[in-house]
Amino acid sequence: MATPTRIVDAHVHLWDPARTDWYPYLSGRRQLGLGDTTGMNRLFDVATYRAESARWNVVKLVNVAAATGVHSVDETLELDRRAEADGHPDAIVGGLPPTATVAEAESLLDRQQQAGRFRGIRLMGTHDGPLPHPGVLAALQERGLVFELMAHPHQLRRAAAGLAAFDRLAVVVEHAGWPRADTAEEHRLWSAGMDELAALGDRVVCKISGLAMPLGTMDARAFAPWVDPTLDLFGVDRCLFASNFPVDGLHGSFDELYSTFAQLTADLDDRSRDKVFATNAERVYRC
């Protein structure tokens, strides 16, 4: 089975449960609805990541916001400061908590842009739907920042409609459209929404990650009904694989996850394999 020669892991959460203000859900102070999360309630720093991924040639990491609320802004700045000493992350997706005004949101974006590795945001906390205010999307577009879409299958079509007007905004669909369950109805909703997101063009890419959460396994047979159509729909130039560790580590090891990814991409040629495992992430996150 062919394996990737190098990996740019486009979705990692570097965190420390001792920061109970930043990560209350890692200390039992807030529930995530993921069942038993004991396996991820641990220090996950660069050294831990390197140890668990040691069998794979991971050359770069993209950290994605996980601290709650406005702490996700501080998380961006702190990880950027530490990156020189730690060696990673190489790019950072920060957070955008709810704000009363677009101007307040812009201020949080500008604050994070002080971090040289900051590349874009995902929404943190409770928002009205999968998208921020159109003014915020415009601000992201004007600043050349990436918008990471966190949306479940029933929200994907609404998200696609709202993003259509922002034709210069780079969008990353997180967690392969984030299915909640392995059911026929969920797959139907997911398929319709993914079709509309893919139709927005090359500026929209899909991050294949996070599937172990709803599926409860890393088995390739469980992943295939979600991964195979995604690769067909978006193509090898618009897909990127990522670990979502340590969260997906609740259901298996890094070796198991990337072995499944390798199995599902066994039919790709070497150039296409390098795109989905490394080159596309380097392009999207400019790292």
Backbone as CSV, one residue per row, in Angstrom:
resi,resn,N_x,N_y,N_z,CA_x,CA_y,CA_z,C_x,C_y,C_z
1,MET,0.841,-1.198,0.000,0.000,0.000,0.000,0.874,1.246,0.000
2,ALA,0.649,2.142,-0.952,1.420,3.381,-1.034,1.064,4.298,0.130
3,THR,2.063,4.938,0.691,1.850,5.868,1.794,2.388,7.236,1.394
4,PRO,1.895,8.293,2.015,2.390,9.631,1.675,3.863,9.781,2.033
5,THR,4.612,10.420,1.147,6.028,10.638,1.423,6.235,11.751,2.437
6,ARG,5.266,12.662,2.536,5.325,13.722,3.541,3.907,14.146,3.870
7,ILE,3.749,14.701,5.070,2.427,15.096,5.561,2.490,16.514,6.113
8,VAL,1.529,17.323,5.711,1.249,18.594,6.380,-0.090,18.388,7.066
9,ASP,-0.052,18.226,8.359,-1.273,17.928,9.116,-2.049,19.228,9.321
10,ALA,-3.179,19.324,8.643,-3.913,20.589,8.559,-4.920,20.806,9.683
11,HIS,-4.931,19.938,10.698,-5.897,20.145,11.789,-5.397,19.447,13.050
12,VAL,-4.749,20.229,13.906,-4.201,19.737,15.172,-4.633,20.691,16.275
13,HIS,-4.850,20.140,17.471,-5.166,20.968,18.636,-4.059,20.793,19.677
14,LEU,-3.169,21.754,19.753,-2.143,21.762,20.791,-2.737,22.452,22.012
15,TRP,-2.785,21.708,23.144,-3.441,22.297,24.310,-2.904,21.729,25.611
16,ASP,-3.258,22.409,26.682,-2.838,22.022,28.020,-4.053,22.094,28.943
17,PRO,-4.558,20.946,29.423,-5.737,20.950,30.294,-5.565,21.764,31.569
18,ALA,-4.303,22.053,31.930,-4.078,22.876,33.118,-4.632,24.287,32.936
19,ARG,-4.812,24.706,31.689,-5.426,26.010,31.408,-6.944,25.835,31.456
20,THR,-7.478,25.719,32.643,-8.909,25.432,32.787,-9.786,26.583,32.311
21,ASP,-9.253,27.804,32.270,-10.032,28.918,31.742,-10.135,28.820,30.222
22,TRP,-9.089,28.345,29.576,-9.089,28.212,28.124,-9.824,26.959,27.664
23,TYR,-9.625,25.859,28.393,-10.157,24.559,27.963,-10.976,23.910,29.078
24,PRO,-12.088,24.523,29.467,-12.868,23.976,30.586,-13.396,22.573,30.310
25,TYR,-13.601,22.227,29.057,-14.120,20.905,28.709,-13.081,19.803,28.902
26,LEU,-11.806,20.160,29.049,-10.776,19.154,29.292,-10.635,18.827,30.770
27,SER,-11.290,19.609,31.604,-11.232,19.363,33.043,-12.592,18.968,33.594
28,GLY,-13.528,18.636,32.703,-14.851,18.206,33.119,-15.794,19.327,33.464
29,ARG,-15.373,20.568,33.241,-16.227,21.715,33.598,-17.236,22.055,32.503
30,ARG,-17.104,21.418,31.353,-18.051,21.646,30.266,-18.116,20.392,29.409
31,GLN,-19.301,20.001,28.998,-19.485,18.781,28.229,-19.450,19.074,26.730
32,LEU,-18.906,18.132,25.968,-18.790,18.301,24.527,-19.757,17.422,23.743
33,GLY,-20.417,16.483,24.404,-21.313,15.587,23.705,-20.586,14.540,22.886
34,LEU,-19.344,14.222,23.279,-18.549,13.230,22.546,-18.406,11.923,23.315
35,GLY,-19.184,11.771,24.377,-19.044,10.563,25.190,-17.859,10.685,26.126
36,ASP,-17.185,9.572,26.369,-16.039,9.546,27.265,-14.851,10.229,26.584
37,THR,-14.457,11.383,27.088,-13.361,12.135,26.476,-12.055,12.017,27.260
38,THR,-11.968,11.019,28.134,-10.773,10.867,28.962,-9.506,10.827,28.120
39,GLY,-9.575,10.158,26.974,-8.386,9.980,26.149,-7.838,11.249,25.531
40,MET,-8.633,12.313,25.487,-8.112,13.568,24.933,-7.900,14.619,26.012
41,ASN,-8.274,14.316,27.239,-8.117,15.260,28.346,-6.696,15.153,28.888
42,ARG,-5.744,15.536,28.037,-4.335,15.370,28.372,-3.520,16.458,27.694
43,LEU,-2.327,16.688,28.227,-1.421,17.619,27.585,-1.104,17.112,26.182
44,PHE,-1.369,17.947,25.204,-1.027,17.592,23.827,-0.213,18.738,23.256
45,ASP,1.100,18.597,23.363,2.008,19.620,22.877,2.772,19.082,21.675
46,VAL,3.709,19.855,21.172,4.435,19.446,19.974,5.200,18.151,20.221
47,ALA,5.826,18.016,21.379,6.588,16.803,21.667,5.687,15.571,21.688
48,THR,4.492,15.698,22.263,3.546,14.586,22.289,3.109,14.226,20.874
49,TYR,2.788,15.251,20.101,2.388,15.000,18.713,3.489,14.279,17.960
50,ARG,4.728,14.746,18.086,5.834,14.125,17.357,6.013,12.667,17.755
51,ALA,5.832,12.372,19.027,5.979,10.989,19.481,4.896,10.091,18.885
52,GLU,3.656,10.594,18.832,2.551,9.760,18.363,2.520,9.629,16.843
53,SER,3.153,10.551,16.142,3.172,10.514,14.677,4.530,10.080,14.132
54,ALA,5.370,9.509,14.983,6.775,9.276,14.648,6.983,8.408,13.412
55,ARG,6.058,7.523,13.106,6.215,6.625,11.957,5.913,7.301,10.622
56,TRP,5.439,8.550,10.669,5.025,9.260,9.463,5.846,10.530,9.327
57,ASN,6.134,10.910,8.101,6.975,12.082,7.846,6.122,13.346,7.864
58,VAL,5.742,13.756,9.073,4.973,14.999,9.225,5.956,16.159,9.235
59,VAL,5.833,17.024,8.252,6.787,18.116,8.114,6.251,19.443,8.643
60,LYS,4.920,19.588,8.667,4.323,20.841,9.146,2.996,20.556,9.823
61,LEU,2.606,21.447,10.734,1.344,21.341,11.462,0.567,22.647,11.347
62,VAL,-0.754,22.516,11.264,-1.651,23.676,11.346,-2.456,23.526,12.626
63,ASN,-2.288,24.454,13.550,-3.095,24.416,14.774,-4.421,25.116,14.532
64,VAL,-5.497,24.510,15.021,-6.841,25.059,14.866,-7.395,25.398,16.248
65,ALA,-8.005,26.550,16.349,-8.474,27.074,17.634,-9.293,26.061,18.407
66,ALA,-9.018,25.981,19.703,-9.780,25.105,20.584,-10.106,25.771,21.910
67,ALA,-9.445,26.867,22.224,-9.744,27.573,23.466,-11.114,28.252,23.349
68,THR,-11.810,28.364,24.452,-13.179,28.875,24.434,-13.213,30.395,24.331
69,GLY,-14.235,30.884,23.638,-14.510,32.310,23.584,-13.323,33.146,23.155
70,VAL,-13.166,34.293,23.807,-12.093,35.209,23.442,-10.725,34.624,23.753
71,HIS,-10.663,33.566,24.559,-9.384,32.912,24.821,-8.785,32.337,23.541
72,SER,-9.625,32.061,22.549,-9.100,31.535,21.296,-8.227,32.571,20.583
73,VAL,-8.474,33.840,20.838,-7.620,34.896,20.293,-6.272,34.876,20.991
74,ASP,-6.279,34.766,22.321,-5.033,34.682,23.083,-4.255,33.420,22.720
75,GLU,-4.972,32.342,22.445,-4.341,31.080,22.055,-3.521,31.270,20.774
76,THR,-4.090,31.975,19.796,-3.368,32.258,18.553,-2.045,32.952,18.839
77,LEU,-2.104,33.989,19.653,-0.917,34.790,19.922,0.124,34.000,20.703
78,GLU,-0.324,33.191,21.660,0.632,32.427,22.458,1.302,31.330,21.632
79,LEU,0.532,30.605,20.840,1.123,29.552,20.016,2.097,30.123,18.999
80,ASP,1.782,31.296,18.469,2.704,31.933,17.535,4.005,32.303,18.234
81,ARG,3.917,32.799,19.454,5.131,33.158,20.200,5.984,31.926,20.488
82,ARG,5.332,30.814,20.791,6.061,29.605,21.179,6.593,28.822,20.001
83,ALA,6.114,29.107,18.802,6.438,28.269,17.650,7.930,28.244,17.334
84,GLU,8.609,29.346,17.533,10.041,29.367,17.235,10.781,28.345,18.083
85,ALA,10.454,28.276,19.362,11.125,27.336,20.253,10.630,25.913,20.048
86,ASP,9.315,25.755,19.802,8.724,24.423,19.710,8.905,23.791,18.327
87,GLY,9.174,24.602,17.307,9.297,24.083,15.953,8.001,24.043,15.170
88,HIS,6.899,24.145,15.835,5.556,24.126,15.245,4.635,24.879,16.210
89,PRO,3.434,25.282,15.767,2.813,25.063,14.460,3.386,25.980,13.392
90,ASP,3.108,25.626,12.159,3.606,26.379,11.024,2.556,27.351,10.489
91,ALA,1.315,27.123,10.832,0.212,28.034,10.533,-0.828,27.865,11.623
92,ILE,-1.631,28.903,11.811,-2.621,28.900,12.898,-3.971,29.377,12.372
93,VAL,-4.995,28.588,12.649,-6.377,29.011,12.432,-6.899,29.467,13.788
94,GLY,-7.158,30.734,13.912,-7.607,31.281,15.183,-9.104,31.154,15.369
95,GLY,-9.586,31.793,16.398,-11.015,31.716,16.709,-11.679,33.078,16.627
96,LEU,-12.975,33.062,16.391,-13.768,34.293,16.422,-15.003,34.043,17.266
97,PRO,-15.007,34.536,18.512,-16.191,34.392,19.360,-17.281,35.354,18.920
98,PRO,-18.504,35.171,19.407,-19.580,36.108,19.059,-19.240,37.526,19.520
99,THR,-19.602,38.495,18.708,-19.401,39.902,19.062,-20.694,40.669,18.795
100,ALA,-20.838,41.803,19.459,-22.050,42.614,19.294,-22.060,43.356,17.971
101,THR,-20.875,43.650,17.442,-20.781,44.422,16.209,-19.716,43.849,15.290
102,VAL,-19.821,44.207,14.016,-18.790,43.816,13.053,-17.460,44.468,13.421
103,ALA,-17.502,45.677,13.892,-16.272,46.382,14.265,-15.516,45.632,15.363
104,GLU,-16.245,45.071,16.321,-15.594,44.296,17.380,-14.950,43.053,16.798
105,ALA,-15.628,42.405,15.862,-15.055,41.222,15.212,-13.792,41.595,14.437
106,GLU,-13.837,42.713,13.750,-12.663,43.156,12.995,-11.491,43.417,13.935
107,SER,-11.775,43.949,15.103,-10.715,44.206,16.079,-10.045,42.902,16.504
108,LEU,-10.838,41.844,16.690,-10.272,40.546,17.067,-9.458,39.936,15.920
109,LEU,-9.909,40.156,14.697,-9.125,39.697,13.548,-7.793,40.441,13.488
110,ASP,-7.845,41.748,13.656,-6.631,42.549,13.567,-5.652,42.196,14.689
111,ARG,-6.199,41.891,15.846,-5.317,41.506,16.953,-4.587,40.209,16.616
112,GLN,-5.300,39.258,16.048,-4.664,37.999,15.708,-3.690,38.138,14.541
113,GLN,-3.923,39.119,13.688,-2.996,39.313,12.578,-1.624,39.795,13.034
114,GLN,-1.483,40.127,14.302,-0.162,40.411,14.850,0.698,39.153,14.881
115,ALA,0.053,37.982,14.842,0.772,36.702,14.828,1.153,36.362,13.396
116,GLY,2.414,36.166,13.145,2.888,35.929,11.796,2.369,34.659,11.164
117,ARG,1.936,33.692,11.971,1.452,32.413,11.448,-0.075,32.354,11.353
118,PHE,-0.731,33.425,11.716,-2.195,33.478,11.662,-2.662,33.489,10.215
119,ARG,-3.610,32.570,9.898,-4.067,32.444,8.514,-5.583,32.608,8.340
120,GLY,-6.343,32.513,9.417,-7.792,32.635,9.299,-8.459,32.234,10.587
121,ILE,-9.782,32.095,10.530,-10.532,31.808,11.754,-11.609,30.753,11.512
122,ARG,-12.027,30.192,12.625,-13.295,29.472,12.664,-14.115,30.058,13.806
123,LEU,-15.422,29.876,13.744,-16.300,30.434,14.763,-16.195,29.641,16.051
124,MET,-16.132,30.355,17.163,-16.089,29.737,18.479,-17.294,30.223,19.280
125,GLY,-17.905,29.331,20.042,-19.061,29.725,20.830,-20.345,29.628,20.028
126,THR,-21.398,30.233,20.539,-22.735,30.127,19.946,-22.993,31.279,18.989
127,HIS,-23.183,30.941,17.718,-23.510,31.921,16.696,-24.864,31.561,16.087
128,ASP,-25.452,32.500,15.394,-26.731,32.247,14.711,-26.459,31.585,13.362
129,GLY,-26.305,30.284,13.375,-26.043,29.562,12.142,-24.561,29.354,11.902
130,PRO,-24.218,28.772,10.742,-22.831,28.376,10.485,-21.935,29.508,10.014
131,LEU,-22.523,30.670,9.688,-21.737,31.785,9.170,-21.810,32.992,10.096
132,PRO,-20.747,33.794,10.118,-20.832,35.066,10.848,-21.615,36.091,10.029
133,HIS,-21.761,37.272,10.554,-22.414,38.375,9.845,-21.714,38.588,8.493
134,PRO,-22.461,38.937,7.440,-21.828,39.194,6.141,-20.692,40.216,6.206
135,GLY,-20.804,41.165,7.113,-19.730,42.141,7.270,-18.432,41.508,7.727
136,VAL,-18.549,40.455,8.532,-17.355,39.741,8.986,-16.753,38.946,7.829
137,LEU,-17.605,38.314,7.033,-17.097,37.598,5.858,-16.377,38.567,4.917
138,ALA,-16.929,39.750,4.770,-16.279,40.758,3.930,-14.928,41.159,4.517
139,ALA,-14.853,41.274,5.837,-13.594,41.635,6.482,-12.545,40.548,6.285
140,LEU,-12.959,39.295,6.368,-12.031,38.189,6.114,-11.529,38.239,4.680
141,GLN,-12.445,38.473,3.754,-12.081,38.528,2.342,-11.101,39.672,2.081
142,GLU,-11.371,40.819,2.650,-10.507,41.984,2.445,-9.108,41.759,2.999
143,ARG,-9.002,40.988,4.075,-7.717,40.753,4.722,-6.997,39.532,4.153
144,GLY,-7.604,38.846,3.217,-6.981,37.653,2.647,-6.896,36.492,3.623
145,LEU,-7.867,36.422,4.540,-7.878,35.380,5.547,-8.800,34.233,5.134
146,VAL,-8.532,33.074,5.685,-9.323,31.871,5.418,-10.494,31.805,6.385
147,PHE,-11.650,31.401,5.870,-12.787,31.097,6.737,-12.957,29.591,6.790
148,GLU,-12.869,29.040,8.006,-13.061,27.603,8.206,-14.523,27.361,8.583
149,LEU,-15.212,26.627,7.747,-16.638,26.385,7.935,-16.855,25.167,8.815
150,MET,-17.427,25.403,9.989,-17.848,24.329,10.880,-19.368,24.212,10.760
151,ALA,-19.809,23.235,9.997,-21.248,23.098,9.763,-21.589,21.631,9.594
152,HIS,-22.728,21.234,10.160,-23.223,19.873,10.007,-24.011,19.758,8.700
153,PRO,-24.297,18.534,8.250,-24.953,18.356,6.946,-26.216,19.168,6.723
154,HIS,-27.049,19.330,7.763,-28.283,20.084,7.566,-28.047,21.582,7.406
155,GLN,-26.809,22.044,7.648,-26.481,23.466,7.534,-25.679,23.795,6.280
156,LEU,-25.255,22.781,5.547,-24.301,23.008,4.462,-24.888,23.823,3.318
157,ARG,-26.133,23.558,2.943,-26.729,24.302,1.831,-26.918,25.773,2.212
158,ARG,-27.339,26.014,3.436,-27.484,27.398,3.904,-26.129,28.107,3.890
159,ALA,-25.092,27.390,4.300,-23.753,27.973,4.296,-23.306,28.299,2.876
160,ALA,-23.544,27.373,1.955,-23.146,27.608,0.569,-23.839,28.848,0.001
161,ALA,-25.117,29.015,0.297,-25.859,30.176,-0.190,-25.282,31.470,0.371
162,GLY,-24.930,31.454,1.655,-24.393,32.659,2.276,-22.990,33.009,1.820
163,LEU,-22.230,32.001,1.401,-20.849,32.237,0.965,-20.756,32.627,-0.508
164,ALA,-21.823,32.430,-1.255,-21.785,32.619,-2.704,-21.369,34.032,-3.104
165,ALA,-21.772,35.031,-2.326,-21.489,36.419,-2.700,-20.040,36.817,-2.480
166,PHE,-19.299,36.012,-1.717,-17.926,36.377,-1.362,-16.970,35.549,-2.216
167,ASP,-16.862,35.942,-3.473,-16.201,35.086,-4.446,-14.677,35.137,-4.392
168,ARG,-14.129,35.956,-3.494,-12.675,35.962,-3.288,-12.288,35.425,-1.912
169,LEU,-13.254,34.912,-1.176,-12.997,34.399,0.165,-12.594,32.932,0.098
170,ALA,-11.425,32.618,0.623,-10.977,31.227,0.709,-11.720,30.532,1.840
171,VAL,-12.313,29.383,1.545,-13.134,28.648,2.509,-12.599,27.228,2.634
172,VAL,-12.478,26.770,3.864,-12.131,25.377,4.137,-13.320,24.725,4.837
173,VAL,-13.888,23.707,4.225,-14.980,22.950,4.839,-14.354,21.959,5.818
174,GLU,-14.576,22.189,7.096,-13.941,21.337,8.106,-14.618,19.972,8.209
175,HIS,-13.815,18.992,8.581,-14.280,17.658,8.963,-15.194,17.017,7.910
176,ALA,-14.805,17.237,6.629,-15.528,16.597,5.511,-17.031,16.845,5.577
177,GLY,-17.410,18.059,6.004,-18.831,18.375,6.115,-19.452,17.934,7.419
178,TRP,-18.671,17.431,8.321,-19.020,17.148,9.717,-20.313,16.371,9.915
179,PRO,-20.410,15.166,9.359,-21.602,14.349,9.639,-21.715,14.041,11.125
180,ARG,-22.966,13.916,11.584,-23.205,13.650,13.001,-23.433,12.167,13.280
181,ALA,-23.810,11.427,12.254,-24.123,10.012,12.425,-24.017,9.323,11.067
182,ASP,-23.847,8.029,11.109,-23.721,7.242,9.878,-25.089,6.685,9.498
183,THR,-25.966,7.575,9.012,-27.311,7.166,8.627,-27.588,7.594,7.195
184,ALA,-28.573,6.970,6.575,-28.919,7.299,5.194,-29.404,8.740,5.078
185,GLU,-30.204,9.201,6.030,-30.721,10.570,5.977,-29.591,11.588,6.133
186,GLU,-28.658,11.311,7.055,-27.532,12.227,7.231,-26.693,12.278,5.948
187,HIS,-26.498,11.134,5.336,-25.701,11.088,4.114,-26.409,11.839,2.983
188,ARG,-27.738,11.770,2.929,-28.492,12.491,1.905,-28.328,13.997,2.077
189,LEU,-28.499,14.487,3.311,-28.324,15.903,3.588,-26.901,16.345,3.271
190,TRP,-25.969,15.521,3.682,-24.549,15.818,3.471,-24.230,15.910,1.983
191,SER,-24.695,14.966,1.208,-24.404,14.938,-0.217,-24.938,16.180,-0.924
192,ALA,-26.177,16.576,-0.585,-26.770,17.759,-1.211,-25.987,19.020,-0.855
193,GLY,-25.610,19.134,0.407,-24.868,20.314,0.832,-23.470,20.377,0.263
194,MET,-22.802,19.243,0.220,-21.447,19.215,-0.324,-21.446,19.539,-1.811
195,ASP,-22.471,19.113,-2.531,-22.587,19.465,-3.949,-22.595,20.985,-4.125
196,GLU,-23.366,21.679,-3.297,-23.492,23.125,-3.443,-22.219,23.860,-3.011
197,LEU,-21.545,23.341,-1.994,-20.278,23.954,-1.591,-19.217,23.762,-2.668
198,ALA,-19.125,22.568,-3.223,-18.139,22.308,-4.264,-18.385,23.180,-5.487
199,ALA,-19.665,23.472,-5.768,-20.022,24.270,-6.945,-19.572,25.725,-6.823
200,LEU,-19.165,26.158,-5.626,-18.696,27.530,-5.455,-17.329,27.757,-6.093
201,GLY,-16.648,26.690,-6.466,-15.399,26.842,-7.204,-14.154,26.560,-6.406
202,ASP,-13.019,26.845,-7.038,-11.726,26.440,-6.498,-11.382,27.058,-5.159
203,ARG,-12.016,28.181,-4.835,-11.697,28.852,-3.568,-12.201,28.074,-2.361
204,VAL,-13.058,27.087,-2.582,-13.588,26.255,-1.503,-12.914,24.895,-1.558
205,VAL,-12.256,24.532,-0.465,-11.600,23.230,-0.374,-12.192,22.465,0.794
206,CYS,-11.946,21.172,0.824,-12.514,20.334,1.883,-11.410,19.636,2.657
207,LYS,-11.476,19.789,3.975,-10.538,19.132,4.875,-11.145,17.806,5.332
208,ILE,-10.509,16.723,4.966,-11.002,15.393,5.333,-10.390,15.038,6.683
209,SER,-11.180,15.194,7.702,-10.732,15.023,9.085,-11.960,14.811,9.944
210,GLY,-11.751,14.483,11.207,-12.841,14.469,12.170,-13.881,13.379,11.991
211,LEU,-13.679,12.440,11.084,-14.703,11.427,10.842,-14.767,10.367,11.932
212,ALA,-13.676,10.169,12.651,-13.712,9.183,13.732,-14.667,9.595,14.837
213,MET,-14.913,10.911,14.974,-15.824,11.379,16.033,-17.227,10.808,15.848
214,PRO,-17.888,11.033,14.708,-19.252,10.510,14.573,-19.313,9.020,14.275
215,LEU,-18.261,8.493,13.624,-18.305,7.085,13.217,-17.846,6.149,14.326
216,GLY,-17.097,6.670,15.283,-16.648,5.856,16.406,-15.618,4.814,16.044
217,THR,-14.960,4.989,14.910,-13.973,4.026,14.429,-13.058,4.719,13.433
218,MET,-11.938,4.057,13.138,-11.045,4.507,12.077,-10.997,3.502,10.933
219,ASP,-11.940,2.609,10.905,-11.968,1.571,9.880,-12.221,2.192,8.504
220,ALA,-11.444,1.778,7.521,-11.571,2.333,6.171,-12.946,2.081,5.573
221,ARG,-13.571,0.973,5.927,-14.899,0.664,5.374,-15.940,1.646,5.886
222,ALA,-15.774,2.149,7.092,-16.696,3.153,7.629,-16.419,4.530,7.035
223,PHE,-15.148,4.830,6.778,-14.780,6.137,6.229,-15.149,6.263,4.754
224,ALA,-15.078,5.171,4.009,-15.173,5.236,2.544,-16.428,5.933,2.017
225,PRO,-17.631,5.691,2.579,-18.819,6.363,2.022,-18.795,7.879,2.145
226,TRP,-17.923,8.392,2.982,-17.798,9.845,3.157,-16.562,10.379,2.433
227,VAL,-15.478,9.621,2.453,-14.228,10.082,1.843,-14.254,9.950,0.328
228,ASP,-14.694,8.807,-0.176,-14.666,8.584,-1.629,-15.481,9.634,-2.395
229,PRO,-16.732,9.935,-1.980,-17.481,10.977,-2.697,-16.840,12.364,-2.574
230,THR,-16.210,12.633,-1.437,-15.561,13.930,-1.260,-14.411,14.093,-2.241
231,LEU,-13.593,13.066,-2.383,-12.488,13.119,-3.340,-13.008,13.261,-4.768
232,ASP,-14.094,12.565,-5.074,-14.676,12.669,-6.414,-15.235,14.069,-6.676
233,LEU,-15.889,14.634,-5.678,-16.586,15.907,-5.840,-15.620,17.087,-5.904
234,PHE,-14.675,17.146,-4.977,-13.759,18.273,-4.905,-12.495,18.052,-5.726
235,GLY,-12.123,16.806,-5.952,-10.918,16.516,-6.709,-9.659,16.629,-5.871
236,VAL,-8.569,16.126,-6.398,-7.321,16.067,-5.629,-6.700,17.442,-5.411
237,ASP,-7.127,18.456,-6.157,-6.589,19.801,-5.949,-7.325,20.571,-4.861
238,ARG,-8.434,20.007,-4.361,-9.251,20.754,-3.399,-9.580,19.924,-2.152
239,CYS,-8.782,18.910,-1.882,-8.955,18.106,-0.672,-7.641,18.054,0.098
240,LEU,-7.736,18.036,1.417,-6.562,17.882,2.249,-6.911,17.032,3.463
241,PHE,-6.062,16.079,3.751,-6.288,15.192,4.896,-5.663,15.786,6.156
242,ALA,-6.283,15.503,7.298,-5.789,16.031,8.564,-6.209,15.110,9.698
243,SER,-5.488,15.191,10.814,-5.679,14.205,11.882,-6.789,14.544,12.873
244,ASN,-7.010,15.835,13.144,-7.896,16.241,14.245,-7.453,15.599,15.558
245,PHE,-6.157,15.485,15.758,-5.649,14.929,17.014,-5.454,16.033,18.038
246,PRO,-5.704,15.728,19.308,-5.945,14.405,19.870,-7.415,13.979,19.914
247,VAL,-8.335,14.763,19.346,-9.753,14.429,19.469,-10.064,13.095,18.798
248,ASP,-9.657,12.930,17.546,-9.932,11.652,16.882,-9.158,10.505,17.508
249,GLY,-8.151,10.840,18.309,-7.413,9.817,19.034,-8.246,9.077,20.067
250,LEU,-9.460,9.543,20.322,-10.377,8.807,21.186,-10.741,7.460,20.577
251,HIS,-10.569,7.314,19.273,-11.045,6.119,18.576,-9.930,5.334,17.893
252,GLY,-8.690,5.636,18.216,-7.581,4.889,17.631,-6.312,5.714,17.637
253,SER,-5.258,5.149,17.090,-3.958,5.800,17.094,-3.735,6.602,15.814
254,PHE,-2.714,7.446,15.838,-2.323,8.193,14.648,-1.954,7.220,13.533
255,ASP,-1.244,6.149,13.871,-0.888,5.140,12.872,-2.123,4.553,12.211
256,GLU,-3.127,4.226,13.002,-4.349,3.645,12.450,-5.058,4.633,11.526
257,LEU,-5.109,5.895,11.948,-5.809,6.897,11.145,-5.128,7.096,9.798
258,TYR,-3.819,7.301,9.811,-3.141,7.564,8.545,-2.980,6.304,7.697
259,SER,-3.021,5.153,8.306,-3.074,3.922,7.521,-4.398,3.830,6.775
260,THR,-5.475,4.243,7.435,-6.783,4.290,6.766,-6.773,5.314,5.633
261,PHE,-6.232,6.496,5.893,-6.131,7.497,4.834,-5.320,6.964,3.650
262,ALA,-4.211,6.276,3.949,-3.384,5.722,2.881,-4.141,4.665,2.081
263,GLN,-4.909,3.854,2.785,-5.702,2.826,2.106,-6.741,3.450,1.179
264,LEU,-7.375,4.513,1.639,-8.439,5.151,0.864,-7.906,5.946,-0.324
265,THR,-6.613,6.231,-0.328,-6.000,6.971,-1.443,-5.036,6.099,-2.232
266,ALA,-5.156,4.797,-2.082,-4.205,3.875,-2.718,-4.212,3.978,-4.242
267,ASP,-5.326,4.388,-4.830,-5.421,4.466,-6.290,-4.837,5.760,-6.862
268,LEU,-4.447,6.702,-6.013,-3.894,7.961,-6.505,-2.452,7.785,-6.950
269,ASP,-2.047,8.589,-7.949,-0.644,8.578,-8.332,0.156,9.388,-7.304
270,ASP,1.471,9.338,-7.399,2.320,9.968,-6.385,2.081,11.474,-6.290
271,ARG,1.897,12.124,-7.423,1.699,13.573,-7.415,0.377,13.934,-6.747
272,SER,-0.670,13.202,-7.058,-1.973,13.474,-6.438,-1.941,13.177,-4.952
273,ARG,-1.240,12.124,-4.577,-1.136,11.789,-3.159,-0.433,12.901,-2.399
274,ASP,0.615,13.463,-2.985,1.322,14.552,-2.320,0.427,15.783,-2.192
275,LYS,-0.439,16.013,-3.158,-1.360,17.149,-3.070,-2.279,17.013,-1.863
276,VAL,-2.938,15.865,-1.711,-3.955,15.742,-0.660,-3.345,15.604,0.731
277,PHE,-2.085,15.158,0.797,-1.459,15.006,2.110,-0.552,16.170,2.493
278,ALA,-0.147,17.012,1.522,0.807,18.060,1.876,0.641,19.336,1.068
279,THR,0.756,19.260,-0.248,0.847,20.466,-1.064,-0.376,21.367,-0.939
280,ASN,-1.561,20.782,-0.938,-2.782,21.600,-0.855,-2.828,22.376,0.461
281,ALA,-2.452,21.727,1.550,-2.444,22.411,2.844,-1.413,23.532,2.856
282,GLU,-0.260,23.284,2.241,0.749,24.347,2.167,0.219,25.557,1.394
283,ARG,-0.519,25.303,0.341,-1.067,26.397,-0.456,-2.157,27.158,0.311
284,VAL,-3.094,26.422,0.882,-4.223,27.059,1.566,-3.761,27.864,2.780
285,TYR,-2.830,27.293,3.546,-2.405,27.924,4.796,-1.091,28.675,4.667
286,ARG,-0.574,28.748,3.437,0.647,29.520,3.164,1.746,29.194,4.180
287,CYS,2.090,27.925,4.216,3.129,27.487,5.152,4.141,26.567,4.476
